[in-house]
Amino acid sequence: MATSNAIEKETASLNIGKIIVIVLVVFTMIPATILGIMYFTNENFKYIANNYLSQSPGFIGTYFQSFPTREEKEARKKLVANYLLNTDVSRASDKLTIIKQEDEALYNDLIRIMGQINSKQTEKVLELLRDNSLKKDILTLTLEQIEADNKNTLVDKAKFYETLTLANLIKEIEQNLMNEFVSFREIGLIMEQMKDATTIKVLKHLDEDVTTRILSNFESKEKQGKIQQNLHQLKDKELSLMNAAQIYNGEKIEILAKELGDEKKYKLDELIVIFRNMDLLQTAKTFNRMEDAQFQSKLLSKMKEAEILEPDQGLKTDDVLLAMRLFRQHDERVNDLIKVYGKMTAQQIADLIENLYKGNGNIIKETFSNKESITITDKDLALGLLRSLKEKTQAEVIAALESKLGSEISKQLTMPD
């Protein structure tokens, strides 16, 4: 029993000893570590510490007395700076290059001191240092030149492509790819140098798989993503315009000529999508009512270009022009009749309107490539004449007609012409 108690007391004393040792280690090692870090990272602290430790007795003081003071170190730097200023510029540049690789802080101090002593000579040394830093080995320079030449070639080809019309540019790309004159990689790199707007227009008219392969060869993923996003937005916009075209098919021509006769509501490219997706006869009538003949011509020209790019989509411009001519002939006949009827009474006009409306003569008939057809009869001529009359005269003429016929014609006049 006594032996057991002795062992327990010995164990307890050992545990207490361990705790004391741990506490001593913690409270000595942590401050020592912090001081060590400060000594090697803070130059001011290092000089102060060296000064105090150099006053210690014995070998410790002797050891730290061997370290130079701040003043001594600055004096040494000044000596080196003077040497570098008085030696050949190329030698000074070589030595400073070595110093910079080993100790950049020392390099900066030496440059500062040299500048204070002789700024002009220091500038010469610095200029040579800058020149040397720009010099590279011949292999690197050659590779960089090759890369620059390749980039210039791509830029030149991109500029050439941008001088072509859109139709010719698309044809050029398709034929080059088909005949393997260029790779998808090269086409992608060339198109990456082109203006975004041109690139988007080209890719929109290429086969979807071709577009995907070209975009995948863009070096800039940012530009690739931007072009893809714009293409998606363009497709969504076109779908919206195609829906608008279907709505415009039921509108009156006067409204269409006002809304679609300039670029106030829609841009030129957007108008082309609308007209190519409207009914042929509605499109032709709208064009004939446009007040700006120059804009009408410009729009028809752009529609023809779009037709070349997408021959299987939308109206044929030649059909539109033919329908416009037929409607103009109809309008000219109406104008001729107006001149004749201008001096007639309402009853006389009503009698002639009745003969025209009930007759079947003077038929104009044409079937177009999209299977739409146009038929213009004397009945249409009668309605066109009535629409051109002043409201008061129109009302008098209708009132002079037989009641049933007058009611039927009144309904016809409320419908789109």
Secondary structure by P-SEA (a helix, b strand, c coil): caaaaaaaaaaaaaaaaaaaaaaaaaacaaaaaaaaaaaaccaaaaaaaaaaaaacccaaaaaaaacccaaaaaaaaaaaaaaaaaccaaaaaaaaaaaaaccaaaaaaaaaaaaaacaaaaaaaaaaaaaaaacccaaaaaaaaaaaaaaaaaaaaaaaaaaccaaaaaaaaaaaaaaccccaaaaaaaaaaccaaaaaaaaaaccaaaaaaaaaacccaaaaaaaaaaaaaaaaaaaaaaaaaaaaccccaaaaaaaacccccccaaaaaaaaaaccaaaaaaaaaacccaaaaaaaaaaaaaaaaacccccccaaaaaaaaaaaaaaaaaaaaaaaaaccccaaaaaaaaaaaaacccbbbbbbccccbbbbbcaaaaaaaaaaaccaaaaaaaaaaccaaaaaaaaaaaaccc
